[in-house]
């Protein structure tokens, strides 16, 4: 069991360090948000407790100070009472008005200070004077009344905070307006639930020793619950700040993919109507695949494709916008071919203006054009017999979008 703790707890300490440093960046920006300060305190205390929870470290602390089981006290004060109160204070400031949050913060700080003082008193009173260090302080001394009282106070303070975190997170997570705040609160509730399992397991030890059971038999719950708990807490409590960046990155990725899928259709439309392009087509493949300013570039590409289709309307027997992707692609391909072959028209082409109105469903329009572009690319690669043809341009297309033999 000590081997499992020696692996899990350093990883948990590293996770707390990452979360602490990530939130510390906001302080450098001049933020004085009480919830931010509370999160920094929580991650710092929790990280210290995980360092002390590593068996070799706690043993070294006891040996260095000469105080038996001092490492255990540090674990429980920093990782239990202090960090849980700080986590709760951060959430209180998220979900309550400032004055209400301040009042509840004062109460939480007072209760935590009193709890810590009583825990120190019980820890000191529980010293049997033997000078023997306990590798599992709570479990090996749970049969002693003073240590049992210390244990129950510790898990009560820790568990009560976790219960309140779960309550607040689930209650306000259902009504949170920001998607990433809602997800963060739900994730935080999951982490608090894992820690509640740990608290119940620790409290059960007091009963187990009275029944002549060995609590060490299920001590694996401790590193597992702590690992799961801090992972979800760290993710949930930082999610409102990094979550929108993830959404923005996902959107940029989708826009980049759509931009590439539209390239063949856009390029052929530009060849047929060069004046639709604000900038000429990229001459190098490297420039085409560059991800810079992708949101604006996709927006321009959508407008230019629609302008290109509008310029080809006199060459079309039907409306490609109301047709399926395959039918619309066939109409566009045939129109491009007719334009490139300079087929005579019975009327003058219309003046090209922006086709996309301001109230259009942009995401839906991108999806529609991507489907048409995919069908168009498949169409121009197929010969009359269905075989793929490479290296052909729209000027070799027949009136039905099929490639003529050359």
C-alpha positions in Angstrom: 0.0 0.0 0.0 2.9 2.3 0.8 4.1 1.6 -2.8 0.8 2.8 -4.3 0.9 5.9 -2.2 4.4 6.6 -3.2 3.3 6.8 -6.9 -0.2 8.4 -6.6 0.5 11.1 -4.1 3.5 12.7 -5.9 1.4 12.7 -9.1 -1.4 14.4 -7.1 1.1 17.0 -5.8 2.3 17.7 -9.3 -1.3 18.2 -10.5 -1.9 20.7 -7.7 1.3 22.5 -8.6 0.2 22.8 -12.2 -3.2 24.1 -11.1 -1.6 26.6 -8.7 0.8 27.9 -11.4 -2.0 28.1 -13.9 -4.2 30.2 -11.6 -1.1 32.3 -10.5 -1.0 33.7 -14.0 -4.3 35.5 -13.3 -2.7 37.2 -10.3 0.1 38.6 -12.5 -2.7 40.2 -14.6 -3.7 42.2 -11.6 -6.7 40.2 -10.5 -7.8 40.5 -6.8 -10.7 38.2 -7.1 -11.4 36.5 -3.7 -12.3 33.3 -5.4 -8.9 33.3 -7.2 -7.0 33.8 -3.9 -9.0 31.0 -2.3 -8.2 28.7 -5.2 -4.5 29.5 -4.9 -4.6 28.8 -1.1 -6.5 25.5 -1.7 -4.2 24.2 -4.3 -1.1 25.2 -2.3 -2.4 23.5 0.9 -3.5 20.4 -1.1 -0.2 20.2 -2.8 1.7 20.4 0.5 -0.5 17.7 2.0 0.2 15.4 -1.0 3.9 15.9 -0.6 3.6 15.1 3.1 1.4 12.1 2.3 4.2 10.5 0.3 5.5 8.0 2.9 9.2 8.8 2.5 8.6 12.5 2.9 6.4 12.3 6.0 9.0 9.9 7.6 11.8 12.4 6.7 9.8 15.3 8.3 9.3 13.4 11.5 13.0 12.4 11.6 14.2 15.9 10.8 12.0 17.7 13.4 12.2 14.9 16.0 8.5 15.2 16.5 6.6 11.9 16.1 3.7 12.0 13.6 4.1 15.7 12.9 3.8 14.8 9.1 0.4 13.3 9.8 -0.8 16.4 11.5 0.4 18.5 8.6 -1.4 16.3 6.1 -4.7 16.6 7.9 -4.5 20.3 8.6 -3.4 21.3 5.2 -5.1 18.7 3.0 -8.2 18.3 5.1 -9.5 21.3 7.1 -7.6 24.1 5.3 -7.9 23.1 1.6 -11.5 22.0 1.8 -12.5 25.3 3.4 -10.6 27.2 0.7 -12.2 25.2 -2.1 -15.6 25.9 -0.6 -14.8 29.6 -0.2 -13.9 29.8 -3.9 -17.3 28.3 -4.9 -19.2 30.5 -2.5 -17.8 33.5 -4.2 -18.8 32.0 -7.6 -22.4 31.4 -6.8 -23.3 34.1 -4.2 -23.4 37.9 -4.3 -20.3 39.6 -2.9 -21.8 40.6 0.5 -23.3 37.1 1.1 -20.0 35.5 0.0 -18.0 37.7 2.4 -20.2 36.9 5.3 -20.0 33.1 4.6 -16.3 33.4 4.2 -15.8 34.9 7.6 -17.9 32.1 9.1 -15.9 29.4 7.3 -12.5 30.9 8.3 -13.6 31.1 11.9 -14.9 27.5 12.0 -11.7 26.2 10.2 -9.4 28.0 12.6 -11.3 26.6 15.6 -11.3 23.1 14.1 -7.5 23.3 13.4 -6.9 24.4 17.0 -8.9 21.5 18.4 -7.1 19.1 16.1 -3.7 20.3 17.2 -4.8 19.9 20.8 -6.1 16.4 20.3 -3.0 15.4 18.3 -0.8 16.6 21.1 -2.9 15.0 23.8 -2.9 11.7 21.8 0.8 11.3 22.0 1.5 8.2 24.1 5.1 9.2 24.8 6.5 6.1 23.3 8.3 8.0 20.6 7.2 5.4 18.1 6.2 6.7 14.7 3.0 5.3 13.0 3.2 4.8 9.3 -0.6 4.8 9.2 -1.3 7.3 12.0 -5.1 7.3 11.9 -5.6 3.6 11.3 -3.0 2.3 13.8 -4.3 4.6 16.6 -8.0 4.5 15.9 -8.6 2.3 18.9 -7.3 5.1 21.2 -10.2 7.4 22.3 -8.2 10.7 21.8 -7.0 9.7 18.4 -10.5 8.5 17.5 -11.9 11.9 18.4 -9.2 13.6 16.3 -10.0 11.3 13.4 -13.7 12.0 13.6 -13.2 15.7 13.9 -10.9 15.7 10.9 -13.3 13.7 8.6 -16.3 15.7 9.8 -14.7 19.0 8.9 -13.4 17.6 5.6 -16.6 15.8 4.8 -18.9 18.6 5.7 -17.1 20.9 3.3 -17.3 18.2 0.5 -21.1 17.8 1.1 -21.6 21.6 0.8 -19.4 21.7 -2.3 -21.5 19.0 -3.9 -24.8 20.8 -2.9 -23.7 24.2 -4.3 -22.1 22.7 -7.4 -25.2 20.7 -8.4 -27.7 23.4 -7.4 -26.0 26.3 -9.3 -24.6 24.1 -12.1 -28.1 23.5 -13.3 -28.8 27.2 -13.8 -25.3 28.5 -14.7 -25.5 30.6 -17.8 -22.0 29.9 -19.0 -21.5 26.4 -20.4 -18.0 25.9 -19.1 -18.9 27.2 -15.6 -21.8 24.6 -15.6 -19.4 21.8 -16.7 -16.8 23.0 -14.1 -19.3 22.9 -11.3 -20.5 19.4 -12.2 -16.9 18.2 -12.5 -16.2 19.8 -9.1 -19.1 17.9 -7.6 -17.7 14.6 -8.9 -14.4 15.4 -7.2 -16.0 16.3 -3.9 -18.0 13.0 -4.1 -14.8 11.0 -4.4 -13.3 12.8 -1.4 -16.5 12.1 0.5 -15.9 8.4 -0.1 -12.4 8.9 1.4 -13.9 10.6 4.5 -16.5 7.8 5.0 -13.7 5.2 4.7 -11.6 7.0 7.3 -14.6 7.3 9.7 -15.4 3.6 9.2 -12.0 2.8 10.7 -13.2 3.9 14.2 -16.0 1.3 13.9 -13.8 -1.3 12.3 -11.3 -1.5 15.1 -14.1 -2.0 17.6 -15.2 -5.0 15.6 -11.7 -6.4 15.5 -11.4 -5.7 11.8 -8.3 -4.4 10.1 -8.9 -1.1 8.3 -5.6 -1.5 6.5 -7.3 -4.2 4.3 -9.1 -1.5 2.4 -6.5 1.2 2.6 -6.3 1.2 -1.2 -9.4 3.4 -1.1 -7.3 6.3 0.2 -4.9 6.8 -2.8 -7.6 6.0 -5.3 -10.2 8.4 -3.8 -7.6 11.1 -3.4 -6.3 10.7 -6.9 -9.8 10.8 -8.5 -10.9 13.6 -6.2 -8.1 16.0 -6.8 -8.2 15.3 -10.6 -11.9 16.3 -10.8 -11.5 19.2 -8.4 -8.5 20.7 -10.2 -10.2 20.3 -13.6 -13.6 21.6 -12.4 -12.3 24.6 -10.5 -10.0 25.8 -13.4 -12.4 24.8 -16.2 -14.2 28.2 -16.4 -10.9 29.8 -17.4 -9.4 27.2 -19.8 -12.6 25.8 -21.1 -13.4 28.7 -23.4 -9.9 28.4 -24.9 -10.6 24.8 -25.7 -13.9 25.8 -27.4 -12.0 28.4 -29.4 -9.3 26.0 -30.4 -11.9 23.4 -31.5 -13.7 26.1 -33.5 -10.5 27.1 -35.2 -9.8 23.5 -36.0 -13.2 23.0 -37.5 -12.8 26.2 -39.5 -9.4 25.1 -40.7 -10.8 21.7 -41.9 -13.8 23.4 -43.6 -11.4 25.9 -45.2 -9.4 23.1 -46.8 -12.5 21.2 -47.9 -13.8 24.3 -49.7 -10.6 24.9 -51.5 -11.3 23.0 -54.8 -14.7 24.5 -55.3 -13.5 28.0 -54.4 -10.5 27.7 -56.6 -12.5 26.7 -59.6 -15.1 29.4 -59.0 -12.2 31.9 -58.9 -10.9 30.6 -62.2 -14.3 31.2 -63.7 -14.9 34.5 -62.0 -11.6 36.0 -60.8 -13.2 39.2 -59.5 -15.0 37.4 -56.6 -11.7 36.9 -54.7 -10.5 39.6 -52.3 -7.1 38.1 -52.6 -5.8 35.9 -55.4 -5.5 32.1 -54.7 -2.4 31.0 -52.8 0.4 30.0 -55.1 2.1 27.6 -52.7 0.6 24.7 -50.8 2.3 26.0 -47.6 0.4 29.2 -47.8 -2.9 27.3 -48.3 -2.4 25.2 -45.2 -1.2 28.1 -43.0 -3.6 28.3 -39.9 -3.2 32.0 -39.4 -6.4 34.1 -39.1 -8.4 31.1 -40.1 -11.8 32.4 -38.8 -11.6 35.4 -41.1 -10.2 33.4 -44.0 -13.1 30.9 -43.8 -15.6 33.8 -43.6 -14.1 35.3 -46.8 -14.1 31.9 -48.5 -17.8 31.4 -47.8 -18.7 34.8 -49.1 -16.6 34.4 -52.2 -18.1 30.9 -53.0 -21.6 32.4 -52.8 -20.6 35.3 -54.9 -19.1 32.9 -57.4 -22.3 30.8 -57.5 -24.3 34.0 -58.0 -22.1 35.1 -60.9 -22.8 31.7 -62.5 -26.6 31.8 -62.1 -27.2 32.7 -65.8 -25.5 29.4 -66.8 -27.7 27.3 -64.5 -31.0 25.8 -65.3 -31.9 25.5 -61.6 -31.2 26.9 -58.2 -28.3 25.1 -56.4 -29.1 26.6 -53.0 -32.3 24.7 -52.6 -31.0 21.4 -54.1 -29.2 18.5 -52.5 -25.4 18.7 -52.2 -24.9 16.4 -55.1 -27.5 18.2 -57.3 -26.1 21.6 -56.4 -22.6 20.4 -57.1 -23.6 19.2 -60.6 -25.3 22.5 -61.4 -22.2 24.4 -60.3 -19.8 22.1 -62.2 -21.9 22.5 -65.4 -22.1 26.3 -65.0 -18.3 26.6 -64.4 -17.8 24.5 -67.6 -20.1 26.7 -69.6 -18.5 29.9 -68.3 -15.0 28.6 -69.1 -16.1 27.6 -72.6 -17.7 31.1 -73.0 -21.1 29.8 -73.9 -23.3 32.7 -75.2 -26.0 33.9 -72.8 -29.4 35.3 -73.7 -29.0 37.9 -70.9 -26.2 39.9 -69.3 -24.6 38.3 -66.1 -25.8 40.0 -62.9 -23.5 42.4 -61.0 -21.7 40.4 -58.3 -22.6 41.5 -54.7 -22.2 39.8 -51.4 -24.6 36.8 -51.4 -24.6 36.1 -47.6 -27.1 38.2 -45.7 -26.3 39.4 -42.2 -28.9 37.2 -40.6 -27.8 33.9 -42.2 -27.1 30.8 -40.1 -23.3 31.0 -40.6 -22.5 27.5 -39.2 -25.3 26.0 -41.2 -24.1 27.7 -44.4 -20.6 26.5 -43.8 -21.9 22.9 -43.4 -24.0 23.2 -46.5 -21.2 24.5 -48.6 -18.7 21.9 -47.3 -21.2 19.1 -48.3 -21.5 20.7 -51.8 -17.7 21.1 -52.1 -17.2 17.4 -51.2 -19.7 16.4 -53.8 -18.2 18.8 -56.3 -14.7 17.4 -55.7 -15.9 13.8 -56.2 -17.8 14.8 -59.4 -14.9 16.5 -61.1 -12.6 13.5 -60.4 -15.0 11.1 -62.2 -15.1 10.5 -65.9 -18.2 9.4 -67.8 -17.5 5.8 -66.9 -17.0 6.5 -63.3 -13.2 6.3 -63.3 -11.3 8.9 -61.4 -9.6 11.5 -63.6 -6.8 13.7 -62.2 -5.2 16.9 -63.5 -8.4 18.2 -65.2 -9.7 21.7 -64.7 -13.3 22.9 -65.0 -12.8 24.0 -68.6 -12.9 20.3 -69.6 -16.3 19.7 -68.0 -19.4 18.8 -70.0 -22.8 20.3 -69.4 -23.7 17.6 -66.9 -20.5 18.0 -64.9 -18.7 15.0 -66.5 -15.1 15.3 -67.7 -14.7 15.3 -71.5 -12.0 13.2 -73.0 -9.0 15.3 -74.2 
